[in-house]
Amino acid sequence: MNDDQLLRYSRQIMLPSIGIEGQQRLLESRVLLVGLGGLGSPVALYLAAAGVGQLVLSDFDKVDLSNLQRQIAHTTDAIGELKVESARRALLALNPEIQIETIDRILQEQELELEVQKADLVIDASDNFATRFAINSACQYHATPLVSGAAIRMEGQVSAFSGQPGGPCYRCLYPEEGQVADTCSENGVLAPLVGIIGSIQATEAIKILTGAGTPLFGQLLILDALHMQWRSLKLKPDPRCPICSDDHH
């Protein structure tokens, strides 16, 4: 690490649970971030600021005026631009030292598998069940840790999955394929709520990559922002899960 890096990351390096070794791990890490919207924006900004060396940004969407209320990686100037390009510019302005790759299309099966395999950790900041299930399946197959978040209206949730045998996976939480995912365009969402959930996703990612503290493995954290109440639920592996149970290996 050079002098500039020691200074840039000094407040993080001072933390006993991270230190120089943890910071070095971050600099050597590769994170796949799927979704550059309300959740993905704060995740991307914080991981870039914290010095995650390689960020792979995946989103097929373009910046729209209605996004700007909560998707803080994008600016009014970026309306009509691909979200991955808009986010890339914001992240490099914040930290020009990191490497950023962009994927401006939906990650389909083989490409998704390849990107998950290459990543040290995956962050799901998408907004639909089909994508979440596909990401979970690939992470479970390649034993890649996954940090998953969701937010709608005034409610949010976040969890982490180790990808290792014996632990639950995202599919244990939602066993049914056919669920209709709520969308922000139909239900609305409070701006800072996605910031809170995204910040927790970024925190969990940094903890897992550096080995600091206890990750949210096997826990589901639920926030009711209207009454500012948190609940933590224990997640158990579903013995009939089509993705992670022994029967389906």
C-alpha atoms as a printed R data frame, in Angstrom:
    type eleno elety resid chain resno       x       y       z
1   ATOM     1    CA   MET     A     1   0.000   0.000   0.000
2   ATOM     2    CA   ASN     A     2   1.365   3.427  -0.919
3   ATOM     3    CA   ASP     A     3   1.248   6.610   1.213
4   ATOM     4    CA   ASP     A     4  -1.830   7.953  -0.554
5   ATOM     5    CA   GLN     A     5  -3.694   4.725   0.119
6   ATOM     6    CA   LEU     A     6  -2.622   4.695   3.767
7   ATOM     7    CA   LEU     A     7  -4.043   8.199   4.084
8   ATOM     8    CA   ARG     A     8  -7.187   7.555   2.011
9   ATOM     9    CA   TYR     A     9  -8.151   4.479   4.044
10  ATOM    10    CA   SER     A    10  -6.613   5.590   7.362
11  ATOM    11    CA   ARG     A    11  -9.886   5.784   9.307
12  ATOM    12    CA   GLN     A    12 -10.683   2.224   8.271
13  ATOM    13    CA   ILE     A    13  -7.155   0.903   8.886
14  ATOM    14    CA   MET     A    14  -7.344   2.308  12.437
15  ATOM    15    CA   LEU     A    15 -10.139  -0.134  13.243
16  ATOM    16    CA   PRO     A    16  -8.659  -3.126  15.102
17  ATOM    17    CA   SER     A    17 -10.999  -5.554  13.322
18  ATOM    18    CA   ILE     A    18  -9.786  -4.373   9.885
19  ATOM    19    CA   GLY     A    19  -6.248  -2.969  10.097
20  ATOM    20    CA   ILE     A    20  -3.728  -3.050   7.249
21  ATOM    21    CA   GLU     A    21  -4.429  -6.729   6.519
22  ATOM    22    CA   GLY     A    22  -8.166  -6.172   6.162
23  ATOM    23    CA   GLN     A    23  -7.635  -3.134   3.940
24  ATOM    24    CA   GLN     A    24  -5.259  -5.154   1.761
25  ATOM    25    CA   ARG     A    25  -7.950  -7.833   1.445
26  ATOM    26    CA   LEU     A    26 -10.448  -5.215   0.277
27  ATOM    27    CA   LEU     A    27  -7.999  -3.881  -2.307
28  ATOM    28    CA   GLU     A    28  -7.537  -7.416  -3.643
29  ATOM    29    CA   SER     A    29 -11.270  -8.245  -3.674
30  ATOM    30    CA   ARG     A    30 -13.617  -8.512  -6.621
31  ATOM    31    CA   VAL     A    31 -17.305  -7.819  -5.954
32  ATOM    32    CA   LEU     A    32 -20.199  -8.352  -8.364
33  ATOM    33    CA   LEU     A    33 -23.004  -5.847  -7.768
34  ATOM    34    CA   VAL     A    34 -26.283  -6.585  -9.533
35  ATOM    35    CA   GLY     A    35 -28.593  -3.550  -9.708
36  ATOM    36    CA   LEU     A    36 -27.563   0.119  -9.659
37  ATOM    37    CA   GLY     A    37 -30.829   1.534  -8.342
38  ATOM    38    CA   GLY     A    38 -31.894   2.629  -4.871
39  ATOM    39    CA   LEU     A    39 -29.988  -0.148  -3.058
40  ATOM    40    CA   GLY     A    40 -27.105  -0.521  -5.489
41  ATOM    41    CA   SER     A    41 -26.275   3.204  -5.437
42  ATOM    42    CA   PRO     A    42 -25.215   3.447  -1.771
43  ATOM    43    CA   VAL     A    43 -23.627  -0.018  -1.925
44  ATOM    44    CA   ALA     A    44 -21.506   0.990  -4.922
45  ATOM    45    CA   LEU     A    45 -20.506   4.362  -3.437
46  ATOM    46    CA   TYR     A    46 -19.502   2.896  -0.082
47  ATOM    47    CA   LEU     A    47 -17.598  -0.074  -1.523
48  ATOM    48    CA   ALA     A    48 -15.725   2.232  -3.908
49  ATOM    49    CA   ALA     A    49 -14.938   4.646  -1.068
50  ATOM    50    CA   ALA     A    50 -13.842   1.768   1.191
51  ATOM    51    CA   GLY     A    51 -11.356   0.565  -1.420
52  ATOM    52    CA   VAL     A    52 -12.795  -2.636  -2.867
53  ATOM    53    CA   GLY     A    53 -10.260  -3.117  -5.662
54  ATOM    54    CA   GLN     A    54 -12.510  -4.486  -8.402
55  ATOM    55    CA   LEU     A    55 -16.188  -3.699  -8.783
56  ATOM    56    CA   VAL     A    56 -18.293  -5.351 -11.485
57  ATOM    57    CA   LEU     A    57 -21.483  -3.334 -12.020
58  ATOM    58    CA   SER     A    58 -24.428  -5.028 -13.698
59  ATOM    59    CA   ASP     A    59 -27.639  -3.229 -14.740
60  ATOM    60    CA   PHE     A    60 -29.468  -3.038 -18.071
61  ATOM    61    CA   ASP     A    61 -31.519   0.055 -17.209
62  ATOM    62    CA   LYS     A    62 -31.142   3.745 -18.044
63  ATOM    63    CA   VAL     A    63 -31.392   6.653 -15.618
64  ATOM    64    CA   ASP     A    64 -34.899   8.114 -15.434
65  ATOM    65    CA   LEU     A    65 -36.098  11.307 -13.717
66  ATOM    66    CA   SER     A    66 -38.178   9.243 -11.254
67  ATOM    67    CA   ASN     A    67 -34.996   7.406 -10.120
68  ATOM    68    CA   LEU     A    68 -33.290  10.498  -8.761
69  ATOM    69    CA   GLN     A    69 -35.385  10.720  -5.567
70  ATOM    70    CA   ARG     A    70 -33.425   7.759  -4.144
71  ATOM    71    CA   GLN     A    71 -30.756   6.474  -6.568
72  ATOM    72    CA   ILE     A    72 -27.940   8.664  -5.293
73  ATOM    73    CA   ALA     A    73 -25.202   7.392  -7.627
74  ATOM    74    CA   HIS     A    74 -26.952   9.170 -10.513
75  ATOM    75    CA   THR     A    75 -27.438  12.861 -11.253
76  ATOM    76    CA   THR     A    76 -29.895  14.907 -13.305
77  ATOM    77    CA   ASP     A    77 -27.247  15.195 -16.056
78  ATOM    78    CA   ALA     A    78 -27.243  11.411 -16.390
79  ATOM    79    CA   ILE     A    79 -30.929  11.065 -17.370
80  ATOM    80    CA   GLY     A    80 -31.144   8.782 -20.409
81  ATOM    81    CA   GLU     A    81 -27.674   7.341 -19.788
82  ATOM    82    CA   LEU     A    82 -27.023   3.714 -18.863
83  ATOM    83    CA   LYS     A    83 -26.997   3.330 -15.081
84  ATOM    84    CA   VAL     A    84 -23.742   1.359 -15.173
85  ATOM    85    CA   GLU     A    85 -22.014   4.238 -17.003
86  ATOM    86    CA   SER     A    86 -23.488   6.908 -14.737
87  ATOM    87    CA   ALA     A    87 -22.469   4.924 -11.635
88  ATOM    88    CA   ARG     A    88 -19.019   4.226 -13.044
89  ATOM    89    CA   ARG     A    89 -18.395   7.938 -13.450
90  ATOM    90    CA   ALA     A    90 -19.565   8.680  -9.893
91  ATOM    91    CA   LEU     A    91 -17.411   5.921  -8.396
92  ATOM    92    CA   LEU     A    92 -14.245   6.893 -10.250
93  ATOM    93    CA   ALA     A    93 -14.751  10.525  -9.224
94  ATOM    94    CA   LEU     A    94 -14.856   9.276  -5.642
95  ATOM    95    CA   ASN     A    95 -11.971   6.807  -5.919
96  ATOM    96    CA   PRO     A    96  -9.963   6.790  -9.179
97  ATOM    97    CA   GLU     A    97  -7.729   3.945  -7.906
98  ATOM    98    CA   ILE     A    98 -10.252   1.132  -8.169
99  ATOM    99    CA   GLN     A    99 -11.055  -0.924 -11.248
100 ATOM   100    CA   ILE     A   100 -14.610  -0.960 -12.533
101 ATOM   101    CA   GLU     A   101 -16.149  -3.289 -15.096
102 ATOM   102    CA   THR     A   102 -19.657  -2.703 -16.413
103 ATOM   103    CA   ILE     A   103 -22.269  -5.105 -17.814
104 ATOM   104    CA   ASP     A   104 -25.177  -3.229 -19.419
105 ATOM   105    CA   ARG     A   105 -27.480  -6.189 -20.008
106 ATOM   106    CA   ILE     A   106 -29.332  -8.798 -17.981
107 ATOM   107    CA   LEU     A   107 -26.841 -11.415 -16.800
108 ATOM   108    CA   GLN     A   108 -28.091 -14.632 -18.360
109 ATOM   109    CA   GLU     A   109 -27.260 -18.146 -17.163
110 ATOM   110    CA   GLN     A   110 -23.729 -18.804 -18.441
111 ATOM   111    CA   GLU     A   111 -22.515 -15.217 -18.084
112 ATOM   112    CA   LEU     A   112 -24.013 -14.996 -14.592
113 ATOM   113    CA   GLU     A   113 -22.305 -18.268 -13.607
114 ATOM   114    CA   LEU     A   114 -18.965 -16.992 -14.889
115 ATOM   115    CA   GLU     A   115 -19.221 -13.627 -13.094
116 ATOM   116    CA   VAL     A   116 -20.284 -15.246  -9.817
117 ATOM   117    CA   GLN     A   117 -17.412 -17.716 -10.079
118 ATOM   118    CA   LYS     A   118 -14.899 -14.869 -10.591
119 ATOM   119    CA   ALA     A   119 -16.268 -12.792  -7.693
120 ATOM   120    CA   ASP     A   120 -15.196 -12.994  -4.043
121 ATOM   121    CA   LEU     A   121 -18.669 -11.799  -3.056
122 ATOM   122    CA   VAL     A   122 -21.964 -10.942  -4.761
123 ATOM   123    CA   ILE     A   123 -24.398  -8.205  -3.793
124 ATOM   124    CA   ASP     A   124 -27.988  -8.579  -4.902
125 ATOM   125    CA   ALA     A   125 -29.517  -5.117  -5.223
126 ATOM   126    CA   SER     A   126 -32.016  -6.188  -7.880
127 ATOM   127    CA   ASP     A   127 -35.768  -5.677  -7.667
128 ATOM   128    CA   ASN     A   128 -37.356  -8.908  -8.897
129 ATOM   129    CA   PHE     A   129 -37.566 -12.519  -7.774
130 ATOM   130    CA   ALA     A   130 -36.398 -14.072 -11.056
131 ATOM   131    CA   THR     A   131 -33.054 -12.259 -10.790
132 ATOM   132    CA   ARG     A   132 -32.738 -12.925  -7.048
133 ATOM   133    CA   PHE     A   133 -33.377 -16.641  -7.504
134 ATOM   134    CA   ALA     A   134 -30.874 -16.876 -10.383
135 ATOM   135    CA   ILE     A   135 -28.176 -15.043  -8.394
136 ATOM   136    CA   ASN     A   136 -28.803 -17.199  -5.321
137 ATOM   137    CA   SER     A   137 -28.591 -20.396  -7.340
138 ATOM   138    CA   ALA     A   138 -25.267 -19.393  -8.922
139 ATOM   139    CA   CYS     A   139 -23.822 -18.247  -5.571
140 ATOM   140    CA   GLN     A   140 -24.841 -21.496  -3.906
141 ATOM   141    CA   TYR     A   141 -23.326 -23.555  -6.740
142 ATOM   142    CA   HIS     A   142 -19.995 -21.715  -6.636
143 ATOM   143    CA   ALA     A   143 -19.977 -21.301  -2.817
144 ATOM   144    CA   THR     A   144 -19.744 -17.517  -3.243
145 ATOM   145    CA   PRO     A   145 -21.006 -15.372  -0.340
146 ATOM   146    CA   LEU     A   146 -24.148 -13.358  -1.146
147 ATOM   147    CA   VAL     A   147 -25.506 -10.218   0.508
148 ATOM   148    CA   SER     A   148 -29.155  -9.662  -0.327
149 ATOM   149    CA   GLY     A   149 -31.314  -6.595   0.324
150 ATOM   150    CA   ALA     A   150 -34.825  -5.421  -0.506
151 ATOM   151    CA   ALA     A   151 -36.870  -2.307   0.232
152 ATOM   152    CA   ILE     A   152 -40.403  -1.201  -0.586
153 ATOM   153    CA   ARG     A   153 -42.720   1.474   0.825
154 ATOM   154    CA   MET     A   154 -41.381   1.980   4.391
155 ATOM   155    CA   GLU     A   155 -40.047  -1.545   4.925
156 ATOM   156    CA   GLY     A   156 -36.680  -3.101   4.223
157 ATOM   157    CA   GLN     A   157 -34.815  -6.337   4.815
158 ATOM   158    CA   VAL     A   158 -31.259  -7.560   4.510
159 ATOM   159    CA   SER     A   159 -29.512 -10.895   4.913
160 ATOM   160    CA   ALA     A   160 -26.268 -12.621   4.030
161 ATOM   161    CA   PHE     A   161 -25.684 -16.163   2.821
162 ATOM   162    CA   SER     A   162 -22.333 -17.928   3.092
163 ATOM   163    CA   GLY     A   163 -22.890 -20.205   0.099
164 ATOM   164    CA   GLN     A   164 -21.394 -23.015   2.160
165 ATOM   165    CA   PRO     A   165 -23.146 -26.362   2.717
166 ATOM   166    CA   GLY     A   166 -25.303 -26.505   5.838
167 ATOM   167    CA   GLY     A   167 -26.360 -22.868   5.838
168 ATOM   168    CA   PRO     A   168 -29.647 -21.521   4.481
169 ATOM   169    CA   CYS     A   169 -29.850 -19.854   1.052
170 ATOM   170    CA   TYR     A   170 -32.139 -17.099  -0.245
171 ATOM   171    CA   ARG     A   171 -34.463 -19.740  -1.694
172 ATOM   172    CA   CYS     A   172 -35.065 -21.168   1.808
173 ATOM   173    CA   LEU     A   173 -36.595 -17.781   2.623
174 ATOM   174    CA   TYR     A   174 -38.880 -17.711  -0.436
175 ATOM   175    CA   PRO     A   175 -39.639 -21.276  -1.498
176 ATOM   176    CA   GLU     A   176 -42.248 -20.370  -4.106
177 ATOM   177    CA   GLU     A   177 -41.084 -19.479  -7.629
178 ATOM   178    CA   GLY     A   178 -44.308 -17.876  -8.740
179 ATOM   179    CA   GLN     A   179 -44.396 -14.859  -6.469
180 ATOM   180    CA   VAL     A   180 -45.130 -11.463  -7.955
181 ATOM   181    CA   ALA     A   181 -42.413  -9.064  -6.832
182 ATOM   182    CA   ASP     A   182 -43.681  -5.736  -5.547
183 ATOM   183    CA   THR     A   183 -42.165  -2.828  -7.413
184 ATOM   184    CA   CYS     A   184 -41.370   0.697  -6.238
185 ATOM   185    CA   SER     A   185 -43.218   2.139  -9.245
186 ATOM   186    CA   GLU     A   186 -46.453   0.554  -8.006
187 ATOM   187    CA   ASN     A   187 -45.967   0.984  -4.263
188 ATOM   188    CA   GLY     A   188 -43.561   3.859  -3.733
189 ATOM   189    CA   VAL     A   189 -40.517   3.853  -1.488
190 ATOM   190    CA   LEU     A   190 -38.984   6.245   1.028
191 ATOM   191    CA   ALA     A   191 -35.669   7.684  -0.227
192 ATOM   192    CA   PRO     A   192 -33.408   7.156   2.823
193 ATOM   193    CA   LEU     A   193 -34.852   3.680   3.451
194 ATOM   194    CA   VAL     A   194 -32.928   2.251   0.482
195 ATOM   195    CA   GLY     A   195 -29.895   4.141   1.792
196 ATOM   196    CA   ILE     A   196 -30.176   2.423   5.170
197 ATOM   197    CA   ILE     A   197 -30.582  -1.054   3.662
198 ATOM   198    CA   GLY     A   198 -27.871  -0.463   1.039
199 ATOM   199    CA   SER     A   199 -25.475   0.800   3.709
200 ATOM   200    CA   ILE     A   200 -26.051  -2.375   5.721
201 ATOM   201    CA   GLN     A   201 -25.392  -4.466   2.602
202 ATOM   202    CA   ALA     A   202 -22.104  -2.597   2.097
203 ATOM   203    CA   THR     A   203 -21.213  -3.079   5.778
204 ATOM   204    CA   GLU     A   204 -21.874  -6.814   5.570
205 ATOM   205    CA   ALA     A   205 -19.823  -7.082   2.368
206 ATOM   206    CA   ILE     A   206 -16.835  -5.352   4.005
207 ATOM   207    CA   LYS     A   207 -17.145  -7.580   7.092
208 ATOM   208    CA   ILE     A   208 -17.241 -10.770   5.020
209 ATOM   209    CA   LEU     A   209 -14.339  -9.714   2.780
210 ATOM   210    CA   THR     A   210 -12.110  -8.669   5.688
211 ATOM   211    CA   GLY     A   211 -13.219 -11.314   8.190
212 ATOM   212    CA   ALA     A   212 -14.310  -8.636  10.674
213 ATOM   213    CA   GLY     A   213 -17.056  -9.321  13.202
214 ATOM   214    CA   THR     A   214 -20.037 -11.621  12.705
215 ATOM   215    CA   PRO     A   215 -21.846 -11.489   9.350
216 ATOM   216    CA   LEU     A   216 -25.619 -11.783   9.021
217 ATOM   217    CA   PHE     A   217 -25.323 -15.417   7.907
218 ATOM   218    CA   GLY     A   218 -28.528 -17.219   8.849
219 ATOM   219    CA   GLN     A   219 -30.171 -13.987  10.000
220 ATOM   220    CA   LEU     A   220 -32.842 -11.860   8.369
221 ATOM   221    CA   LEU     A   221 -32.846  -8.254   9.529
222 ATOM   222    CA   ILE     A   222 -36.186  -6.472   8.983
223 ATOM   223    CA   LEU     A   223 -36.744  -2.729   9.290
224 ATOM   224    CA   ASP     A   224 -40.072  -0.977   9.766
225 ATOM   225    CA   ALA     A   225 -38.922   2.584   9.020
226 ATOM   226    CA   LEU     A   226 -42.318   4.114   9.758
227 ATOM   227    CA   HIS     A   227 -41.939   3.191  13.439
228 ATOM   228    CA   MET     A   228 -38.127   2.756  13.246
229 ATOM   229    CA   GLN     A   229 -38.257  -0.759  14.624
230 ATOM   230    CA   TRP     A   230 -35.822  -3.546  13.798
231 ATOM   231    CA   ARG     A   231 -36.497  -7.256  14.012
232 ATOM   232    CA   SER     A   232 -34.026 -10.070  13.554
233 ATOM   233    CA   LEU     A   233 -35.242 -13.501  12.489
234 ATOM   234    CA   LYS     A   234 -33.201 -16.673  12.466
235 ATOM   235    CA   LEU     A   235 -33.122 -18.400   9.073
236 ATOM   236    CA   LYS     A   236 -32.935 -22.152   9.022
237 ATOM   237    CA   PRO     A   237 -32.025 -24.233   5.979
238 ATOM   238    CA   ASP     A   238 -35.119 -25.714   4.335
239 ATOM   239    CA   PRO     A   239 -34.588 -29.491   4.105
240 ATOM   240    CA   ARG     A   240 -36.708 -29.453   0.924
241 ATOM   241    CA   CYS     A   241 -34.986 -26.442  -0.666
242 ATOM   242    CA   PRO     A   242 -34.499 -27.041  -4.431
243 ATOM   243    CA   ILE     A   243 -31.176 -25.194  -4.337
244 ATOM   244    CA   CYS     A   244 -29.265 -25.999  -1.148
245 ATOM   245    CA   SER     A   245 -30.735 -29.168   0.398
246 ATOM   246    CA   ASP     A   246 -28.749 -32.403   0.266
247 ATOM   247    CA   ASP     A   247 -31.395 -34.013  -1.928
248 ATOM   248    CA   HIS     A   248 -30.727 -31.526  -4.700
249 ATOM   249    CA   HIS     A   249 -26.927 -31.467  -4.694
